[in-house]
């Protein structure tokens, strides 16, 4: 598959330099067609009956297995959730943390992780990475770890700085479980989650699937309590609510996900070419090259597929002006920063349009 063929799958690219997969990836024709087939069927036959539910359950298991292959883990360790935020909440709710326990996190995390961390009631220790060189990030996190640390909760790729964290090295250096927010990694870079305790996956970002979709990898499901059970968590239950959890990570499924969305995410995953990771990384490096002379780059070289930078003037206004010129980027609230998300579908022309839109 050529770049031109890959781009042809996404109609939005005919109008926009779409550089915002870090928020929501572009939808491919195949994804929408898969969803439309289900919606048309729902319109005609209704959303009930044994065939309808059997198909829905089969789709759930197909998606569970497909996501497992994507991050190199067993399907039985994958829960289907509606977002990375839900995955983070699921883990924190099941750990049973107390005020005397500690969680180590960083100052470049999304609220989808930070919110559940704070709500756990544990003491939170924050490693400061915003001004920290990438090569020093691991040591900065380890410096916050104490004998009371019960969880280390970090992003594989920071949604703010684009910094890529060596999560395998982190796991080797700490005794506490590690929760990784994979919102900016899965679909953008190769991921092997097998050595991590908990790893969240976003369906609508770099996988370019429908929302709300996502997944959660749990290395040892039986060691995590079901803190927020849904109907899908149980095999059977009693009148008082006591229940027998489903085997494996399926006990952490967050509930109903429409069959159209399940099939849409399956289709979206299969749209990507084999060179998706190399293509995205090449685009990110080219983005840095084109922006280097006109803006201040925040993201260091050799990270992932996000490029954060300081433009000219107000960031929100700059992002709005860029949109008017057909360039979709993200301003990061509370900062002077702008963020470009470079996917395998990103062309040199897209990046030149970006550079022109933010150069003054």
Buried (B, 14 or more C-beta within 10 A) or exposed (E): BEBEEBBBBBEBBEEBBBBBBBBBBBBBEBBBEBBEBBBEBBEEEEEEEEEBEEBBEEBBEBBBBBBBEBBEBBBBBBBBBBBBBBBBBBBBBBBEBEEEBBBBBBBBBBEBBBBBBBEBBBBBBBBBBBEBEBEEBBEBBBEBBEEEBBBBBBBBBBBBBBBBBBBBEBBEBBEBBBBBBBBBBBBBBEBEBBBBBBBBBBBBBBBBBBBBBBBBBBBEBEEBBBBBBBEBBBEEBEEEEEBEBBEBBBBBBBBEBBBBBBBBBBBBBEBBBEBBBEBBBBBBBBBBEBBEEBBEBBBBEEBBBBBBBBBEEEBEEBBEBBBEEEBBBBBBEEBBBBBBBBBBBBBEEBBEBBBBBBEE
